[in-house]
Amino acid sequence: MRRLLLLPVVAIVALFAPLSPANADPYPPTVPTSCHVSVPSVVAGERVVLRVVVSASSNIAVTGTVEVTVSRRAAAARAARSARSAPWTTTVRYDGSPLRIVGPRLSRGDHVATIKFVPDGNTFTGCEDAVRFRVGGVRGTGDVGGVDGNLPDTGGPRLLVLLTGLGLLVAGAGFVRRSRPSAA
């Protein structure tokens, strides 16, 4: 009787053993990565500085190569057809710590910096990121890259509103002083 019960159990195990999840996926799992590129303020005629960080949810250091490209933005490039310039590209080794990449000298206008990370081995996935940035005026001339050489609008109150408020404050103080009884 035991042989009769044991035979179907062995047949079922032998039938489903090759279909187990461990045997179904011959590839190791990959960890997704995220890329981030940033560009601090840039002045025309000076070299652009790019900051690149690649991170992953893993305790293993992310290593590979980063391809960096700096080019004029498409809309700005069409407007300035006479000043065509090839995009600047470089490939840098990434060893797990943030990178500071010094790029080319740029002319005034809108530009785009893109990065593409290619990991070593098959533990991590690759990633890409892009950032638009504007190259401003020239240092030492008072032009800091705002519209028509003015400072950029940071959202503060207009000068007329500020002066009107100051005038109302002084007038209010005068009315309060006149309305007080004199201590004579």
C-alpha positions in Angstrom: 0.0 0.0 0.0 2.9 2.4 0.7 4.3 1.8 -2.7 1.1 2.8 -4.3 0.9 6.1 -2.4 4.6 6.9 -2.8 4.6 6.4 -6.6 2.2 9.3 -7.4 4.0 11.6 -5.1 7.4 10.9 -6.7 5.9 11.3 -10.2 4.4 14.7 -9.3 7.7 15.9 -7.8 9.6 14.7 -10.8 7.1 16.4 -13.1 7.2 19.8 -11.5 10.8 20.0 -10.3 12.2 21.4 -13.6 9.5 24.2 -13.6 10.5 25.7 -10.3 11.1 29.5 -10.2 14.8 29.0 -9.4 15.3 27.1 -12.7 13.1 29.4 -14.8 15.2 32.5 -14.6 18.9 32.0 -15.5 19.8 35.7 -15.2 20.7 37.3 -11.9 18.5 40.2 -10.7 19.6 43.7 -11.6 19.4 46.7 -9.4 18.0 49.9 -11.0 20.1 53.0 -10.8 19.2 56.7 -10.9 21.3 59.5 -12.5 21.4 63.2 -11.7 23.4 65.9 -13.4 23.4 69.5 -12.2 25.0 72.7 -13.6 25.7 75.6 -11.2 25.5 79.1 -12.7 27.6 79.6 -15.8 29.1 82.8 -17.2 29.9 83.2 -20.9 33.5 82.6 -21.6 34.2 80.5 -18.5 34.2 76.7 -18.4 31.0 74.9 -17.4 31.2 72.7 -14.3 28.9 69.6 -14.2 28.1 67.7 -11.1 27.2 64.0 -11.7 25.8 61.5 -9.2 24.7 57.9 -9.9 22.9 56.1 -7.0 21.3 52.7 -6.4 19.4 51.0 -3.6 22.2 48.6 -2.8 25.2 48.3 -0.5 27.4 47.5 -3.5 29.3 50.5 -4.9 28.0 51.6 -8.3 30.8 51.6 -10.9 30.9 52.1 -14.6 31.4 54.8 -17.2 29.5 58.1 -17.7 29.2 59.7 -21.1 28.7 63.4 -20.8 27.5 65.6 -23.7 27.1 69.4 -23.6 25.3 71.0 -26.6 23.3 74.1 -27.6 19.5 73.7 -27.1 17.7 72.8 -30.3 15.6 75.9 -30.4 18.6 78.2 -29.8 20.7 76.2 -32.3 18.1 76.8 -35.1 18.1 80.5 -34.3 21.9 80.8 -34.5 22.6 78.7 -37.6 25.7 80.7 -38.4 27.3 79.8 -35.1 27.0 76.0 -35.4 29.2 74.1 -33.1 29.6 70.4 -32.5 28.5 69.1 -29.1 31.2 68.6 -26.6 31.4 64.9 -25.4 33.6 63.1 -23.0 33.6 59.7 -21.2 34.6 59.5 -17.5 35.1 56.6 -15.2 32.6 56.5 -12.3 33.7 54.7 -9.1 30.8 55.4 -6.8 31.6 58.9 -5.6 30.1 62.1 -7.1 31.9 63.6 -10.1 32.9 67.1 -10.8 33.5 67.4 -14.5 34.9 70.6 -16.1 33.5 71.1 -19.5 34.1 73.6 -22.4 33.9 77.3 -22.5 30.4 78.2 -23.7 28.9 81.2 -25.4 25.9 83.0 -24.1 22.5 81.2 -24.6 20.6 78.1 -23.8 22.4 74.7 -23.5 21.7 71.1 -22.6 23.9 68.7 -20.6 23.1 65.0 -20.9 24.7 62.0 -19.2 24.4 58.3 -19.8 25.6 55.8 -17.3 26.8 52.3 -18.4 27.5 50.0 -15.5 30.2 47.4 -15.1 28.9 43.9 -15.2 25.2 43.0 -15.0 24.5 43.9 -11.4 23.1 47.3 -12.1 21.0 48.9 -14.9 22.1 51.9 -16.8 20.4 55.3 -16.6 20.3 58.7 -18.3 19.6 62.3 -17.2 19.5 65.7 -18.9 19.4 69.3 -17.7 18.8 72.6 -19.5 20.8 75.6 -18.4 21.4 79.2 -19.5 24.8 80.7 -19.9 24.7 84.3 -18.7 26.8 87.5 -19.2 30.4 88.2 -18.7 32.0 88.7 -15.2 33.2 92.2 -14.3 30.8 94.1 -16.5 27.8 94.1 -14.1 25.9 91.7 -16.3 24.9 88.6 -14.4 22.7 86.9 -17.0 19.3 88.4 -16.4 17.0 89.8 -19.1 18.7 92.6 -21.0 21.6 92.7 -18.4 19.3 93.3 -15.4 19.1 91.2 -12.3 16.7 88.3 -12.6 13.2 88.7 -11.0 13.2 86.8 -7.7 9.6 87.5 -6.9 10.2 90.5 -4.5 7.9 93.5 -4.4 8.2 96.3 -6.9 10.0 99.5 -5.9 6.8 101.6 -6.2 4.9 99.3 -3.9 7.7 99.4 -1.4 8.0 103.2 -1.4 4.2 103.6 -1.1 4.2 101.3 1.9 7.0 103.3 3.5 5.1 106.6 2.9 1.9 105.2 4.5 4.0 104.0 7.5 5.5 107.5 8.1 2.0 109.2 7.6 0.5 106.8 10.1 3.2 107.5 12.7 2.5 111.3 12.3 -1.2 110.8 12.8 -0.6 108.8 16.0 1.8 111.4 17.4 -0.7 114.3 16.7 -3.6 112.4 18.2 -1.9 111.8 21.6 -2.6 114.3 24.2 0.4 116.6 25.0 1.9 116.1 28.4 2.4 119.7 29.4 
